[in-house]
Amino acid sequence: MAGTKRVVTQARGKTERLPDVLGPAALELLALSESGVLEEVGRRLRVVREGGYVGLDVFIFLVSYFYCGENVGLRAFYERAREAKKELAALGGRRSLMTPSSVSRLLSAVEAASVRKLSSWLLVEASGVLDVLRHPWVQTRDARGEGWHVFERDGRVHALRHRALPEDETRPAARRRSDDIAAPGYSGRKRGDVQVHRTVLQHGGSGAYLNLRIAPGNGERRTELAADLAVLRGVVAQLGVSPKRTLLRMDGEFGWVPSLSLVREAGIPCITRITRPGLLDQLDVRRRLVEGTWCRVPDSGSGPMRSAMDLGLVTLRPDRASVREDGTPFEPIELRAVVSRYPREGSAEHGRVIEGWQYELFAAMDLEADAWPAPDVVAMYFGRSSQENRFIQEDREVHLQRIFSYCAAGQELATLIGLFTWNRALACGFKMAPPPEEMPKQPPRRDETDPRPVPETTATVEAVPQPQPPPPDLLAQTQEALDHANAALAELTDALDWNHLLRRRVGGWRYLTGEGLLACPANRRLAPTSVGSMSRSRKMRIHYIASAGTCTDCPRRAGCLNSVRPGATKLTCFLVAPDVALPIQERLQTVHLLRRKLRSVDAMTNPPPNRDRRPPKGTPLPLRPCEDVSPGAYATDGPFLAPAVARRRFREASRQLQVRVRLHLPAVPKPNPLFLPSASQRQRRRLSWQARTERYALPDGSDLEVVIEAKAEVLRRLGLPVSGSAAA
């Protein structure tokens, strides 16, 4: 072999350049530090824990993690950032980046109240999306040409599967980590044993997230809705817009009186589905379906051709179990109802299928018919699919489809920071190329009448059979049969040897011959109630019990009953042979059946008064026609902003940066661990929030130099100053 070969290996030296994957994070941390957001986060995000990192440190770690743009776990991200962890943390004014184990411990110590105080401010004000929301391109114009801010509200479910956990004496007690964050619930098409429910409030025209709630199972619907409405009103006030020019679009699960009442009390118009399909079975509604004018719903042409019309003003009544937090019932609510139809075979997915047409009901609460005609209401409701598309975009861009912490508050904090980076990318991309203030010309309205006829038989409704009152003598007949059954039961119990059965009962127990009852020493009556068999015994037990409330005021109660429950009554039993007990058991069943029949006949003959003054179940809902008004002159139009393009432009531009960080820390002598200079240290007092934050802050005298290198065009698009060779 000619020549020689030499292989030299050496350890890689320290480099000043950050890895390319950390370039966007470095740029963002610089911007947040310059704008004072990091300092404000340090004041607002307070985590009560014993020593260690604080909320600001986990914020910096997770912002860096989400800006890396790769679908990896926290540990894999840390390994990629390990060599530059001090330089990256220094951009946020901290001494070092947290480790994944420290992140996990801190997220487990977060409290939900602290996260929710931070949520609205972080997503709305700190992210900078208010400038985006103020632009007219994010609004939707109605038929009168007026702009509306449309808000989306929906939930996502993260289903978890439970693996089998063997349990025996050789293993510790089984414990699942998901017990705090997940619970059983309705997961839809997703498979899982338990689930985590995430509710978000989003601005429809810009895709900006405004609020977030995470809860186990199906969530807390009323509490979450009330919180979202409070945030929505706050955002509207900051934009200087009237609440009457905002529109909340919600899923059909909120088409009930409690949810609609909360929305109306907040003064926000809304569109949702009416969850009262029985309304379509009313005769006046069926006639309206045949006599009304159907107009085609604007669509993309990919689904069934729908048509719609105004049904009228319908009054929805609350369920009997629907009450407010203070226990008072909800009042009935009147709203504008819109009905849509399209041909369908088979059973209805929503609403009713009548004569080959599927009819669905929608609520256009507090929306005027000339500004929002019926076809536009239906089109606006099905426009909710845009939020479903954004959920998919969120999974691709921010990768929030993972569990960051098995503490519900920690998971909510991590998800909140991920949505914050989404809003930041939107706001920064919007500033890179802000659209003009001039709005495109709104097209004129051209309503198209649906020529497809409605079958005349739709207006017919089958009569619902009404319950007939019982015969006048049925109550007396039932009472007579019950008396005979009680007399026959008494004959059977009279034949028992009561002297033998009561031999061990002292204090005046006696059997009342002819009545079939027992009398206790306090002369309280006990009646036979059941007969049961005993395990490992050839005898059976006859149970006697006093009526409810009989023993409440008894002077001998303390020495007779062990129960402290006020309503508890005396229960005693006797052992008898099966050949004697079985006839008694059969006769008791007859007595119980006749008692139930007597109560039912009595309720039909003498119905109890309706104390809550609500109509009985099945009563038709009041419906009155709307005023016949002509729709506005314009077709509903907008919004025009492409938020996905704005986010993509910013992320692509920030990935073209090369960031070099030079960090020089001053030489700080190590303190003597035996020397405690202050009284607070000697007494081990609790540290203030400021002292906790300063524990891992950069020391005074630190020298930090950041060099950002990129093409001049990229720097200009990002709003960064151009100097040196980049300007050439």
Secondary structure as GFF3:
##gff-version 3
##sequence-region A 1 728
A	DSSP	three_ten_helix	20	22	.	.	.	ID=ss1
A	DSSP	alpha_helix	23	35	.	.	.	ID=ss2
A	DSSP	alpha_helix	37	44	.	.	.	ID=ss3
A	DSSP	alpha_helix	55	67	.	.	.	ID=ss4
A	DSSP	alpha_helix	74	81	.	.	.	ID=ss5
A	DSSP	three_ten_helix	82	84	.	.	.	ID=ss6
A	DSSP	alpha_helix	85	90	.	.	.	ID=ss7
A	DSSP	alpha_helix	100	108	.	.	.	ID=ss8
A	DSSP	alpha_helix	112	120	.	.	.	ID=ss9
A	DSSP	pi_helix	121	126	.	.	.	ID=ss10
A	DSSP	alpha_helix	130	133	.	.	.	ID=ss11
A	DSSP	three_ten_helix	136	138	.	.	.	ID=ss12
A	DSSP	beta_strand	140	141	.	.	.	ID=ss13
A	DSSP	beta_strand	147	160	.	.	.	ID=ss14
A	DSSP	three_ten_helix	177	179	.	.	.	ID=ss15
A	DSSP	beta_strand	194	203	.	.	.	ID=ss16
A	DSSP	beta_strand	209	216	.	.	.	ID=ss17
A	DSSP	alpha_helix	221	239	.	.	.	ID=ss18
A	DSSP	three_ten_helix	243	245	.	.	.	ID=ss19
A	DSSP	beta_strand	246	250	.	.	.	ID=ss20
A	DSSP	three_ten_helix	252	254	.	.	.	ID=ss21
A	DSSP	alpha_helix	257	265	.	.	.	ID=ss22
A	DSSP	beta_strand	270	273	.	.	.	ID=ss23
A	DSSP	three_ten_helix	277	281	.	.	.	ID=ss24
A	DSSP	alpha_helix	283	291	.	.	.	ID=ss25
A	DSSP	beta_strand	295	296	.	.	.	ID=ss26
A	DSSP	beta_strand	307	316	.	.	.	ID=ss27
A	DSSP	beta_strand	333	343	.	.	.	ID=ss28
A	DSSP	beta_strand	352	354	.	.	.	ID=ss29
A	DSSP	beta_strand	357	365	.	.	.	ID=ss30
A	DSSP	alpha_helix	374	382	.	.	.	ID=ss31
A	DSSP	alpha_helix	385	397	.	.	.	ID=ss32
A	DSSP	alpha_helix	408	432	.	.	.	ID=ss33
A	DSSP	three_ten_helix	456	459	.	.	.	ID=ss34
A	DSSP	alpha_helix	474	494	.	.	.	ID=ss35
A	DSSP	alpha_helix	498	501	.	.	.	ID=ss36
A	DSSP	beta_strand	510	512	.	.	.	ID=ss37
A	DSSP	beta_strand	517	519	.	.	.	ID=ss38
A	DSSP	beta_strand	525	533	.	.	.	ID=ss39
A	DSSP	beta_strand	540	546	.	.	.	ID=ss40
A	DSSP	alpha_helix	557	560	.	.	.	ID=ss41
A	DSSP	beta_strand	571	576	.	.	.	ID=ss42
A	DSSP	alpha_helix	578	605	.	.	.	ID=ss43
A	DSSP	beta_strand	623	624	.	.	.	ID=ss44
A	DSSP	alpha_helix	643	655	.	.	.	ID=ss45
A	DSSP	beta_strand	658	664	.	.	.	ID=ss46
A	DSSP	alpha_helix	679	682	.	.	.	ID=ss47
A	DSSP	alpha_helix	689	694	.	.	.	ID=ss48
A	DSSP	beta_strand	703	709	.	.	.	ID=ss49
A	DSSP	alpha_helix	712	717	.	.	.	ID=ss50
A	DSSP	three_ten_helix	724	727	.	.	.	ID=ss51
###
